[in-house]
Amino acid sequence: MMWMLFALLIGALAWTVFAFNRLVRLRNQRRTAWADIDVQLHRRHDLVPALVAAVNAYAAHEQATLQAVAELRSRAMGGATPAPQGRLETELQSAIGRLLAIGEGYPDLKASANFAQLQRELVDVEDQLQYARRFYNGATRDYNDAIQRVPDLLIARACGFPPAEFFQAEAASRAAPQVLP
C-alpha cells in the first residue's frame, strides 16, 4: 500500500514536471515567433524612409501622405503587444500602399531603378511578415490551448502562464479590395 502511494506521488510529480516544461517550451516558441515578426517589422520600418525620400524627390506636393507614412512608422517602431502592434502595422501597410500608388502617377518615379528595388524589397518583407504572423498565431494557439486544457490548466495557473494575444489584422483590412475594370 505504501509503495503504491509513493508510486502515485512520483507519477504526479513527473506529470507536473512534464507539463511545466511543455508550457515553458510553448511559451518560448511563441516568444521566438514574435521576435521573428519583430525582425520583419524592423526591415519594413528601415525601408520606409528610403521610399519616402524616393517619392519626395518626384512628388514633393504629396506632403500629407509622406508625413502620414513617416508618423505611422515612428509610432509603429515604438513596439507594443501583438494586438496594438497589429493595428499600427495595418495602418502603416495601408499608408505604404498609398505611397506606392503615388508612384504609379509619376512615370519617371515608376521607371526609377531605386523605386523599383524598394518596391521589390517591400513585397519580400510583406511575404516574410505573412509567414511570420502565421507562425506566431499558430504558436499562440498551441500555447493558449495548452494553458486552458485540464489538467495542464492547474500548472499554468499555479505557475503564472497568462493567455497570449494573437496578431490580428484590422477589420477594415479584411475586406476584399475592389478591382476596377
WODA-V970358 format. One record per residue. OMEGA is omega in whole degrees, -180 to 180 (NA if undefined). D_FIRST is the distance of its C-alpha to the first C-alpha in Angstrom with 1 decimal. Layout:
omega:OMEGA d_first:D_FIRST
omega:OMEGA d_first:D_FIRST
This chain:
omega:-178 d_first:0.0
omega:-178 d_first:3.8
omega:177 d_first:5.5
omega:177 d_first:5.2
omega:177 d_first:6.5
omega:178 d_first:8.7
omega:178 d_first:9.9
omega:178 d_first:10.7
omega:178 d_first:12.5
omega:178 d_first:14.3
omega:179 d_first:15.3
omega:179 d_first:16.7
omega:179 d_first:18.5
omega:178 d_first:19.9
omega:-180 d_first:21.1
omega:179 d_first:22.7
omega:179 d_first:24.6
omega:-179 d_first:25.7
omega:179 d_first:26.9
omega:-179 d_first:28.7
omega:178 d_first:30.4
omega:179 d_first:31.5
omega:177 d_first:33.0
omega:179 d_first:34.8
omega:180 d_first:36.2
omega:178 d_first:37.5
omega:180 d_first:39.0
omega:176 d_first:40.7
omega:178 d_first:42.0
omega:178 d_first:43.5
omega:177 d_first:45.1
omega:178 d_first:46.5
omega:177 d_first:47.9
omega:178 d_first:49.6
omega:177 d_first:51.1
omega:176 d_first:52.6
omega:-179 d_first:54.2
omega:178 d_first:55.5
omega:-179 d_first:57.1
omega:177 d_first:58.9
omega:177 d_first:60.0
omega:176 d_first:61.5
omega:179 d_first:63.3
omega:-179 d_first:64.8
omega:179 d_first:65.7
omega:-180 d_first:67.4
omega:-174 d_first:69.6
omega:-180 d_first:70.7
omega:179 d_first:73.3
omega:179 d_first:74.9
omega:178 d_first:75.1
omega:180 d_first:76.6
omega:180 d_first:79.1
omega:180 d_first:80.1
omega:-179 d_first:80.7
omega:-180 d_first:82.4
omega:-178 d_first:84.9
omega:-173 d_first:86.1
omega:-176 d_first:85.4
omega:-178 d_first:85.8
omega:178 d_first:86.6
omega:-173 d_first:83.0
omega:-178 d_first:81.9
omega:179 d_first:79.8
omega:-180 d_first:77.5
omega:179 d_first:77.4
omega:179 d_first:76.5
omega:179 d_first:73.8
omega:-180 d_first:72.2
omega:-180 d_first:72.4
omega:178 d_first:70.9
omega:178 d_first:68.0
omega:-180 d_first:67.3
omega:179 d_first:67.2
omega:-177 d_first:64.8
omega:-180 d_first:62.6
omega:180 d_first:62.3
omega:180 d_first:60.8
omega:-179 d_first:57.4
omega:175 d_first:55.1
omega:-173 d_first:51.9
omega:-177 d_first:51.9
omega:178 d_first:53.3
omega:179 d_first:56.3
omega:178 d_first:56.9
omega:178 d_first:57.0
omega:180 d_first:59.7
omega:-179 d_first:61.8
omega:176 d_first:61.6
omega:177 d_first:62.6
omega:-180 d_first:65.6
omega:179 d_first:66.4
omega:178 d_first:66.2
omega:180 d_first:68.6
omega:177 d_first:71.0
omega:176 d_first:71.0
omega:177 d_first:71.8
omega:179 d_first:74.8
omega:178 d_first:75.8
omega:178 d_first:75.7
omega:177 d_first:77.7
omega:180 d_first:80.4
omega:179 d_first:80.7
omega:-178 d_first:81.6
omega:-179 d_first:84.7
omega:-177 d_first:86.1
omega:180 d_first:87.1
omega:178 d_first:87.6
omega:-180 d_first:84.1
omega:-179 d_first:82.6
omega:-178 d_first:84.4
omega:179 d_first:83.2
omega:179 d_first:81.1
omega:180 d_first:79.2
omega:179 d_first:78.4
omega:179 d_first:77.4
omega:178 d_first:75.0
omega:178 d_first:73.4
omega:179 d_first:73.0
omega:179 d_first:71.3
omega:178 d_first:69.0
omega:178 d_first:68.0
omega:179 d_first:67.3
omega:179 d_first:65.0
omega:-180 d_first:63.2
omega:176 d_first:62.8
omega:179 d_first:61.3
omega:177 d_first:58.8
omega:179 d_first:58.0
omega:179 d_first:57.3
omega:-179 d_first:54.8
omega:178 d_first:53.2
omega:180 d_first:52.9
omega:179 d_first:51.3
omega:179 d_first:48.7
omega:-179 d_first:48.0
omega:175 d_first:47.6
omega:178 d_first:45.2
omega:178 d_first:43.1
omega:177 d_first:43.3
omega:-180 d_first:42.2
omega:179 d_first:39.2
omega:-180 d_first:38.2
omega:176 d_first:38.7
omega:-177 d_first:36.7
omega:-177 d_first:33.8
omega:-179 d_first:33.8
omega:-179 d_first:34.1
omega:175 d_first:31.3
omega:10 d_first:28.0
omega:-179 d_first:25.5
omega:178 d_first:27.8
omega:-180 d_first:29.8
omega:179 d_first:27.2
omega:-178 d_first:27.6
omega:-180 d_first:31.4
omega:-178 d_first:31.9
omega:-175 d_first:29.8
omega:174 d_first:31.6
omega:175 d_first:35.1
omega:-178 d_first:36.0
omega:175 d_first:38.9
omega:-179 d_first:40.5
omega:178 d_first:43.4
omega:172 d_first:46.9
omega:174 d_first:48.6
omega:-173 d_first:52.0
omega:175 d_first:54.2
omega:175 d_first:57.8
omega:180 d_first:60.0
omega:-178 d_first:60.8
omega:-178 d_first:64.4
omega:-180 d_first:63.6
omega:-179 d_first:61.7
omega:180 d_first:65.0
omega:180 d_first:66.7
omega:178 d_first:69.9
omega:-179 d_first:73.2
omega:180 d_first:75.2
omega:-180 d_first:78.9
omega:NA d_first:81.0
